[in-house]
Amino acid sequence: MPHRNAPLTETGRLRLARCVVEDGWPLPEPATVPTGVTTATFAGVNGSGTADWARRNINVHREYGQDCTNFVSKALYYGGGMQFRQGNRTRDYAWWDKGYLFFKPFKSYTWSAAQNLYTHLTGYRQTQAIMGAHSAKPGDLVFFKWVGESRIDHAAVVVSYGRKMELRQHGLVDQTTLYDALARQRRAGKPVERFWIVRPLGTS
């Protein structure tokens, strides 16, 4: 008869689950590709690949009520080839998707929250700040902060060149342009106070 605290007993499994959920222990298995999703070869952060994935997978299953950053992270990983960073799920240096735990999405905060992803990219990855919409290109990311909010609220993927700057996103209107997104927020009474355009450069 095994000791009740052995790793594979009911008590042991409960202790492990608490370590994962409460202490942020990452699970060792990689994320699985969602049904109906195609992937790119992981040769580096490929802006064209990120944009192409976002275009082709705009209808991929939404895992959160506010799914914008989860969608952006999937585009970076499956389309652009950006590699996971392991670590405590609450810390901004980590970036990973472990699928589901107890029937709920289990991902690092940086994978699924806009402010955390922005902090991760600008603080722990090689990125370039793009100073104007005319300089943006497919695969760049746009982060939005609404007026009156203390944190970044939304993220989207750039899928075209030029000032028109087409975006793909989960939330608001899935297929839009930067201009239309800004105008729509003004009409909704939640105008954009500031936005940032970020170009991921390094895979690891």
C-alpha positions as a Python dict, from the first residue, in 0.01 Angstrom:
ca = {
    (1, 'M'): (0, 0, 0),
    (2, 'P'): (159, 334, -101),
    (3, 'H'): (209, 615, 145),
    (4, 'R'): (-80, 862, 118),
    (5, 'N'): (160, 1147, 29),
    (6, 'A'): (330, 957, -254),
    (7, 'P'): (329, 1156, -582),
    (8, 'L'): (68, 945, -765),
    (9, 'T'): (-180, 905, -480),
    (10, 'E'): (-486, 1129, -452),
    (11, 'T'): (-315, 1343, -187),
    (12, 'G'): (6, 1361, -393),
    (13, 'R'): (-182, 1469, -705),
    (14, 'L'): (-363, 1736, -505),
    (15, 'R'): (-32, 1869, -370),
    (16, 'L'): (109, 1884, -724),
    (17, 'A'): (-201, 2063, -852),
    (18, 'R'): (-167, 2324, -577),
    (19, 'C'): (197, 2381, -671),
    (20, 'V'): (94, 2435, -1033),
    (21, 'V'): (-205, 2661, -969),
    (22, 'E'): (-92, 2854, -662),
    (23, 'D'): (286, 2864, -706),
    (24, 'G'): (300, 2886, -1082),
    (25, 'W'): (489, 2565, -1153),
    (26, 'P'): (490, 2509, -1532),
    (27, 'L'): (382, 2174, -1670),
    (28, 'P'): (643, 1999, -1884),
    (29, 'E'): (431, 1911, -2188),
    (30, 'P'): (415, 2160, -2480),
    (31, 'A'): (94, 2323, -2593),
    (32, 'T'): (-105, 2136, -2852),
    (33, 'V'): (-208, 2299, -3177),
    (34, 'P'): (-577, 2402, -3163),
    (35, 'T'): (-813, 2216, -3394),
    (36, 'G'): (-813, 2365, -3742),
    (37, 'V'): (-497, 2570, -3685),
    (38, 'T'): (-200, 2549, -3920),
    (39, 'T'): (158, 2618, -3811),
    (40, 'A'): (474, 2767, -3955),
    (41, 'T'): (824, 2622, -3937),
    (42, 'F'): (996, 2767, -3630),
    (43, 'A'): (1288, 2934, -3808),
    (44, 'G'): (1266, 3263, -3617),
    (45, 'V'): (1020, 3539, -3542),
    (46, 'N'): (877, 3585, -3888),
    (47, 'G'): (657, 3891, -3916),
    (48, 'S'): (497, 3771, -4237),
    (49, 'G'): (424, 3437, -4071),
    (50, 'T'): (269, 3608, -3769),
    (51, 'A'): (45, 3821, -3991),
    (52, 'D'): (-48, 3529, -4217),
    (53, 'W'): (-146, 3313, -3920),
    (54, 'A'): (-361, 3597, -3782),
    (55, 'R'): (-540, 3637, -4117),
    (56, 'R'): (-606, 3266, -4165),
    (57, 'N'): (-704, 3185, -3807),
    (58, 'I'): (-919, 3482, -3709),
    (59, 'N'): (-1204, 3240, -3628),
    (60, 'V'): (-996, 3017, -3402),
    (61, 'H'): (-1175, 2923, -3079),
    (62, 'R'): (-1180, 3195, -2815),
    (63, 'E'): (-1064, 3065, -2478),
    (64, 'Y'): (-1132, 3381, -2275),
    (65, 'G'): (-1404, 3643, -2261),
    (66, 'Q'): (-1131, 3893, -2345),
    (67, 'D'): (-922, 3685, -2584),
    (68, 'C'): (-717, 3952, -2767),
    (69, 'T'): (-376, 3875, -2616),
    (70, 'N'): (-427, 3500, -2633),
    (71, 'F'): (-488, 3542, -3008),
    (72, 'V'): (-177, 3761, -3051),
    (73, 'S'): (39, 3512, -2860),
    (74, 'K'): (-85, 3226, -3077),
    (75, 'A'): (3, 3425, -3390),
    (76, 'L'): (353, 3488, -3252),
    (77, 'Y'): (404, 3122, -3160),
    (78, 'Y'): (235, 2928, -3438),
    (79, 'G'): (295, 3178, -3719),
    (80, 'G'): (604, 3373, -3618),
    (81, 'G'): (794, 3097, -3438),
    (82, 'M'): (861, 3283, -3112),
    (83, 'Q'): (981, 3033, -2852),
    (84, 'F'): (841, 2969, -2507),
    (85, 'R'): (1012, 3110, -2199),
    (86, 'Q'): (959, 2886, -1898),
    (87, 'G'): (905, 3018, -1547),
    (88, 'N'): (643, 3114, -1290),
    (89, 'R'): (320, 3190, -1476),
    (90, 'T'): (272, 3520, -1289),
    (91, 'R'): (615, 3661, -1382),
    (92, 'D'): (670, 3880, -1685),
    (93, 'Y'): (987, 3698, -1794),
    (94, 'A'): (786, 3380, -1864),
    (95, 'W'): (576, 3318, -2178),
    (96, 'W'): (406, 2985, -2237),
    (97, 'D'): (85, 2799, -2309),
    (98, 'K'): (33, 2464, -2135),
    (99, 'G'): (-311, 2394, -2275),
    (100, 'Y'): (-570, 2321, -2007),
    (101, 'L'): (-562, 2238, -1636),
    (102, 'F'): (-884, 2126, -1466),
    (103, 'F'): (-1073, 2220, -1785),
    (104, 'K'): (-952, 2581, -1777),
    (105, 'P'): (-687, 2751, -1996),
    (106, 'F'): (-346, 2728, -1830),
    (107, 'K'): (-108, 2990, -1967),
    (108, 'S'): (144, 3243, -1837),
    (109, 'Y'): (-2, 3584, -1762),
    (110, 'T'): (213, 3723, -2043),
    (111, 'W'): (43, 3490, -2290),
    (112, 'S'): (-308, 3612, -2215),
    (113, 'A'): (-296, 3966, -2072),
    (114, 'A'): (-206, 4269, -2286),
    (115, 'Q'): (-4, 4465, -2029),
    (116, 'N'): (196, 4156, -1931),
    (117, 'L'): (273, 4065, -2294),
    (118, 'Y'): (386, 4421, -2367),
    (119, 'T'): (613, 4418, -2060),
    (120, 'H'): (750, 4077, -2158),
    (121, 'L'): (831, 4180, -2515),
    (122, 'T'): (987, 4517, -2430),
    (123, 'G'): (1164, 4400, -2116),
    (124, 'Y'): (1275, 4044, -2192),
    (125, 'R'): (1283, 4007, -2573),
    (126, 'Q'): (1456, 4182, -2858),
    (127, 'T'): (1204, 4425, -3004),
    (128, 'Q'): (1189, 4750, -3199),
    (129, 'A'): (955, 5039, -3119),
    (130, 'I'): (784, 5165, -3436),
    (131, 'M'): (724, 5538, -3419),
    (132, 'G'): (442, 5578, -3673),
    (133, 'A'): (173, 5382, -3853),
    (134, 'H'): (341, 5457, -4188),
    (135, 'S'): (645, 5254, -4069),
    (136, 'A'): (449, 4950, -3952),
    (137, 'K'): (461, 4623, -4142),
    (138, 'P'): (285, 4286, -4125),
    (139, 'G'): (365, 4100, -3804),
    (140, 'D'): (403, 4412, -3589),
    (141, 'L'): (184, 4431, -3280),
    (142, 'V'): (-32, 4720, -3159),
    (143, 'F'): (-109, 4772, -2791),
    (144, 'F'): (-390, 5008, -2687),
    (145, 'K'): (-460, 5191, -2363),
    (146, 'W'): (-803, 5343, -2310),
    (147, 'V'): (-847, 5684, -2145),
    (148, 'G'): (-876, 5654, -1768),
    (149, 'E'): (-719, 5310, -1747),
    (150, 'S'): (-390, 5244, -1567),
    (151, 'R'): (-281, 4950, -1782),
    (152, 'I'): (-274, 4847, -2146),
    (153, 'D'): (-617, 4713, -2239),
    (154, 'H'): (-593, 4554, -2582),
    (155, 'A'): (-356, 4400, -2837),
    (156, 'A'): (-380, 4332, -3212),
    (157, 'V'): (-168, 4205, -3504),
    (158, 'V'): (-78, 4426, -3802),
    (159, 'V'): (-143, 4248, -4134),
    (160, 'S'): (-71, 4519, -4396),
    (161, 'Y'): (171, 4798, -4481),
    (162, 'G'): (101, 5171, -4480),
    (163, 'R'): (-113, 5421, -4295),
    (164, 'K'): (-428, 5215, -4347),
    (165, 'M'): (-271, 4951, -4124),
    (166, 'E'): (-513, 4661, -4126),
    (167, 'L'): (-546, 4473, -3797),
    (168, 'R'): (-662, 4128, -3693),
    (169, 'Q'): (-775, 4085, -3336),
    (170, 'H'): (-1007, 3902, -3101),
    (171, 'G'): (-1250, 4141, -2944),
    (172, 'L'): (-1412, 4464, -3066),
    (173, 'V'): (-1421, 4408, -3445),
    (174, 'D'): (-1201, 4118, -3553),
    (175, 'Q'): (-1102, 4260, -3895),
    (176, 'T'): (-1045, 4634, -3893),
    (177, 'T'): (-793, 4914, -3951),
    (178, 'L'): (-609, 5131, -3702),
    (179, 'Y'): (-812, 5437, -3806),
    (180, 'D'): (-1143, 5256, -3770),
    (181, 'A'): (-1041, 5110, -3434),
    (182, 'L'): (-953, 5455, -3297),
    (183, 'A'): (-1275, 5609, -3434),
    (184, 'R'): (-1487, 5324, -3297),
    (185, 'Q'): (-1347, 5368, -2948),
    (186, 'R'): (-1421, 5741, -2957),
    (187, 'R'): (-1781, 5676, -3058),
    (188, 'A'): (-1813, 5416, -2781),
    (189, 'G'): (-1707, 5672, -2521),
    (190, 'K'): (-1387, 5485, -2442),
    (191, 'P'): (-1128, 5668, -2656),
    (192, 'V'): (-772, 5544, -2695),
    (193, 'E'): (-536, 5753, -2487),
    (194, 'R'): (-224, 5601, -2640),
    (195, 'F'): (-110, 5313, -2854),
    (196, 'W'): (227, 5147, -2910),
    (197, 'I'): (354, 4958, -3215),
    (198, 'V'): (610, 4687, -3132),
    (199, 'R'): (811, 4472, -3372),
    (200, 'P'): (933, 4142, -3220),
    (201, 'L'): (1281, 4057, -3351),
    (202, 'G'): (1424, 3762, -3160),
    (203, 'T'): (1281, 3414, -3117),
    (204, 'S'): (1423, 3333, -2774),
}
